[in-house]
């Protein structure tokens, strides 16, 4: 599983086949909607005797009706009464995401892109945009149907190995604050050595603009001493490419994480047995980490069918690592642990240029990750190339020329898909400071097989040059069934 070459580490992620069962009927060939979606459209249009316009292209939009549905309606087995515990998305919140307006000709591309944007919002489960016959033959109205998900929730994650709790994550959140799609959340992370407490806030449309913003912070406390020993958090502010016709985007990002890193296997702290000393002189696998990242990026987008997004930016990245107190161990073992196991500290201040080339073609499917709901997956090529220099004269710890390249291609497989992806990140530097990481991935989603689909994933990673002394881990959390989380380190 792990390469034995000197100064080289590689990792073969286990391939996995998953059977996805679908309780809703698969989409029939040539049909735009699933049975559930057709039933929802029928019930909504029956309220005002509306009829779908089969040829809407170019007709003038005389009215837009937004119909937000609660979490539960007559199609659900749960009584509608429970909707009183949930705030439904406001109509103006849905309307502001639309890329078309009244008085303008109906444009299928803009309507479909509006639907994709709405489906990307985690607060909505169902999105249907239906052209309906208008008051005149050359006019129509557009009915936008959305259905909320339950917004007040307790997100959880946990890992158990050999009857021992490896970690527990609890995140109470309200992802649709007063129907505005603002999100407020708390966070509790429990690990064998620490617990973390904090929260976050996200506003996807600040003051109704296209600008997004989010921030969050968390405190890390040692479970045994009760003392704070670190923190982590993030800040984001920017305007994304919200439409295929949008030309400009910009954003700024700040991330940080300071902590004492300890590695555990099956609830027991991992230890290091130094080659230079007897086996009974093992060192706990822990060191102090201080990570900071800041970035500002400006993007100009070109094209429509074939998109080219050109970005320029500046990023600063600081990684500081040092061992905890090793005075109680053999000096030879301490030197070996520090020199071979603790990651290398690094500071990089880099301007960069990036090109992202991709298509605007999408595959519309049902029953990949949801049941009976439309999903959109990009097709064709997706290529991202970035070049970034750094110099010790400008505060970096290495003088280097860095490159990042990723390329993927996605093709339909009936009503499934096949995607292959390769990536490389190479930082060429003098004095043995070169770092190079290569990855390959594949995903195959079979056509609908009636009761479900087969989903196959695989990943191969090779750290050809590992100056920064980063480690791969394999275990139960990476589909190595029957093994504790992070069983293998190398």
N, C-alpha and C positions, 0 to 999 in steps of 0.2 A: 504493500500500500504506500510506503514512503520510500523515496529514492535514497540510495546510499552514497551518491557521489558527494565529494567534498564541496562545501559552500553551496550546495544545491538542495532545495527541498521541493517536493511535489506532492500533490494530493489528488487521489482519484475518488471523486464523490460517487457514492453508490447510485446506480441507475435504479429507478423505481417505476413500477407500473401500478396505477391506481384505477379502480373501477368506480366511475361516477354514476350513481343510480338516479334516474329521473322519474319522479312520480307524476309529472305533467306530461301530456302528449308532446312528442317531438313535432317540430314544424313540418308541415307537408311540403313537398317539392313545389316551388313556384308560389307559395303562400307567403305574404309579407308578415302576417301576425300569427301568434300561437292561438290556440283555442281560448285560453284565459284572456288574452288581449282582445280577441274579437268579441268575447262576451262583455268585457268592460266597455268597449266602444258602443256596442249595441245598447247597453243600459243607459249610458250617458246621453247618447243621441236621442233615445226614446223620450227623454224629458221634454224636449222642445220640437220633436218630430223632424229632426235633422236627417239629411241623407248625404252620404259621402260623395264628393265630386270625383269621378274617376279620371278626369283630365284637367287638373288644376293649373298646370304650368302657364305662366304669363297672365293669368287672370288677376284682377285688382282685389286686394284684400280689403274688404269693407269693415271687418270687425275681427277682433281676437278675443276669444272667450277662454279664460283660464279656469279649469275645474280641478281644484285640489281635493283629493279624497283622503279620508282619515285612514289610520292604520287598519281599522276593521270596518267592513261594510257588509252588505247582504250576501256577498260571495264567500264570506269567511264564517267558520263555525263559532267564533267568539262573539258574544253580544256587543252591539255597537256602543253600549253604555260605557265600555272601557275606554272609549276615545276621550272621555272627559279627563283622563289622566295624561293626555298627550296634546301638545299644541301643534296644530296643523300649519304647514308652511303658508305664509301669506301670499296672496295672489301677486302682489307687486314684486315679491322676491323671485317668483317664477318668471314674471314678465320681463324683469331686467336682464335675464339671461338670453332672451330671444334676439336673434340676429336679423329679424325682419320686423316690419311695422305696417300699420294700416296705411292705405293709400298707395302702397307700393305693389308691383307685380309679384305674384307668387313665384319664388325661386326654390326649386327642389333642393339644390345644394345647400342654400342657407338654412332651409328648414331641417334638413338631416343633420347639419352641423350643430344647430341649436339643440336637437334631441340628444346628440352625443354629449354636448356640454352638460346638459341637465342630468344625463345618466351618470356622468362622472361625479356628481354630487352625492356624497354618502348618505345624505338625509332623505333621498328619494329612491324608492324601489322600482316604481313603474313610471315610464315616460312615454306618452303617445301624442303625436301631433297629427291631427286629422283635418284634411281640407273638406269643408262642407259647402254644399250649394248655397249661393247667395241670393239676394233679391233680384238680380238680373243675370242673364246667361254669362256675361263676361265678368261677373263679380263672384266672390266667395267669402266665406268667413273661415277662420282657423280655430279649431278647438284644441286646446292644450290640456291634456289629462295627466295629472301626476298623482302618485300615491306615496304617502310618507312611510318611513320605517319608524319603529318605536324609538324615540330619541333619548329618553331617559334610560340609561342602561348601566350595568356593571360589567365592563369588559374584564375578562380573566385569562390568565395563562399560567401554567405550572409545569414542572418537570419532576418526575419521581424515578429514582433508580434504587433497586434493591430495597424497596420499602422506605427509602429516605427521601424527604422533600428537598430537591436541589434548588428550586427557586419558586416563588409565587409572585404573580403580578396581579394587582387589583387596581382598576382604573374606573371609578365612577365618573360618568360624563353626561352632559346634556348637549347634544349636537345640533339642536334647533332652538336656541334660546329665544323664547317669545315668538317663534315662527320666523326668525330672521336668518337662519342658517349660521349664526354665530355659535361657536362651540366653547364650552367651559368644562374643564376636567380636572380631577385630582389624580394622584398617583401614589401607590404604595408598592415597593419592590422589596421582597424579603429574600435574602440569600443566607447561606450558612453563617457568614461572618458579619453582614451588615443589613440594615434596612434603609430604604430611601423614601422620603416624603416630599411631595411638591404638587404642582399644578400647572395648568397651561390655559391660554386663551387664544382663540383664532377668529378673525373676522375676514371672510372671503371678499367682501366688497365694502371697504371703508367709506363711510358717508355716501354710499350709493355709487362710488366710483369703481373703476376697474382695478384699483389697487388692493392687494391682499396684505394682511399683516398677521403675525402670530408671535407669541413669546411664551416661554415657560422656564421654570427653575425648580430644582430639586436638591435637597440636602441629604447627604449620605452619613449615616450614624453607625458606629461600631456597636454591634449587639452585646459584646462582652464588657466594654468599658463605658458605654453610654455617651461617648464623646464623638463629636462631629469630626469626620476625617476626609471630607471631600464634598463636591457638588457637581451637578451637570445641568445643562440647559441649552436653550437656543433662542435666536431672534431672527425673524424674517420680515422683510418689507419690500414689496415690489409689484410690478405690473407684468403679468405673463402675456404670451401670445394667445389671446382668448379666442381668436378666429383665424381661419386660414387666410383671410384677407388683411389681418392686422400686420402692420409693417414694423412696429417698434415694441421692444420689451426691455425691462431693466429690473434688477433686484439687488438687494444686499443681504448677506447672510452672516450670522455669527454663531459659532458652536463652541462649547467648552465642556470638558470633563476632567476633573481632578479627583483622584482616589488612590487608595492602596489596593493594587491588583493582587488577588489571591485566587489560585486555581484549585478546584475541588473535583474529586471523583467519588461518586457514591456517598457523598456526605463527608468524606475525609479529605483534608487538605493534601494536595499533591506535594510531594517532596522531591528533591534533587539529590541523587547519590553521586558525588564527585568522583571522577576517575582517580584523582590524585590522593584520595584519602580512603580509609577503611569504610566498609559498608554501613557501620553504625553511626557514622558522622554525616547524617543527611540534613539538608537545608530545606526549610519550608519554602515552597514556591510562591514568593511574594515580592513585590517591588512597588515603589511609588510611581504614579503616572500623572502627568500634567499635559493635557492636550488642548490646544486652542486653534481655531480656524476662523478666518474672516475672508469675505469675498465680495467684490462688486462687479457686476457684469452688465454690459449693454449689448443688445441684439438687434440686428436689422434683418428682416425676413424678406426673401425674394421668391417669386414664382407662385403657382397655385397647384397644378396637378403634380408637378415635381418641385418640392420645396427645398430651398437652401437658406438656412439660418446662419448668418455670420455674426459671431460674438467676439468682443474684446473685453478684457477685464483685468483685474488685479486681485491676487490672493496672497494671504499670509498664513503660514502653517507652522505651528511650533509643537514639537513632541519632546517632552522631557521625561526621562526615566532614570531612577537610581534605586539601588537596593536598600532595604531597610537595615536596621542595625545587625551586623554579622559579627560583632566582636566576640560572641560566645562560640564561634566555630573555628576550625582549623584555618589559618590564613590561606593555605593553598586551596582549600575547598571554596573559601569566600571569593578568591580571585577567579577561580574557574567558573563559579556560578555567575559572577558579575560579567565576566568576559565572554560567556557563551550563551547565557539564558536570558539576561535582561536585555530588552530591545534597545537599539541604538538611538540616542537623542538626536534630533534633527530640527533645524529651523530653515524654512524656505520662504522667500519673498519673491513672487514671480508675476510679471505681466504675462498675459497669454492671448493667443488667437485661436478661435475654435470655429469649425464648420460642421453643421449638422445637415445632412442631406437625407430626405425621406420622401415618401409618396403621400398623397392624400386619399389613397384608396383604402376602403374598409370592408371587412367581411362582417355581415350582420347575421348573427346566429342566436340560437336558443339553447338552454340547458348545458352551458359550459360550467359556469360558476353559480348560476341561478336557475330556477325552474320556471319555465313558461314566460320569461321576461327577455326582451331584446338585449343583446350584448354586441359591442362593436370592437373589432380587432383590426389593427392596421396591417396592410398587406404590402408586399414588395420589399424593396431594400430600405434599410435604415443604417446610415453610416455617420459616425461621429469621429472627428479628428481634432486633436488639440496639441499645440506646441507651446512650451513654457520654459524660458531660461531662468537661471538663478545665478547670483554671483556673491562670493564671500565679501567683495568690496561694498555690497549694498546690504549686508547684514545676514545673509544666508550662511549656513554652516558648510555648504558645499557649493562649488562652482559647477553647474551642470546644465545640460540641455535635456529637457524632459519631453516625452511624446506619449500621447494616449490615443489609441485607435480601437474602435469597435465597429464591427460590421455584422449585420444580420439580414436574413431574408426569410420572409414568411409567405407561404403559398397555401391556397385552400386545398383541402383534401375532402372533396364532397362538401358536406356541411361541417367538416372538421378543419384542422390546419396542421401544417408542419412548419416549424421554425428552427433555424440553425443560427448560431451566433459565435463569433470569435472576438477576443479582445486582447490587447497588449498594453502594458504600461512600462515604459523603459526610461530610466533616468541615467544618462551617460555622464559619468564624473571621473575625475582623475583620482589617483591614490586609492584604488580599490573601493571607491565610493559608488560604483554602479549598482543600480537595483533594477531588476527586470521580472515582471510577473505576466504570465500568459494564461488565458482561460479559453475554454471551449464549452458550449452548452448546446443542448438540443431539447426540443419539446415536440411531441406528437400527440394530437388530440384526434381520436378516430371519429369517423362519421357516426351518427347516432345508430346504436345497435338495438333500438327498441327499448329495453329496460335501462339503458345507460350508455356510457362511452368508456373507452380505455384511454387513460392519460399516462404518457411515458415521459419522464424527465431524466436527464443525465448531465453531469458537469465534470470536467477535467481541468485541474489547475496545476501549474508548474511555476514555482518560484526559482527561475533559472539563476538569477543573481540576487542574493538576499542580504544586501548590505545593512538594511534596517533591522535585520534579525527578527522578522515577523514569523509567526507560527500558524500552521494549520491545525485544526482539531477535527477529529472524527468520533462519532458516538451516537447514542440514541437520538439526539436532537438533529442529526444529519442522516437519518433513516438507516443507521446501522443497528437494526433491530436486535434486542436482547443484550445490548451493551449500555452501561451507564452513560450519561451525558458527558461529552468531551473525554471519552476514555483514552483516546490516543492523541498525543501531542508531538509535533515534529515539523 
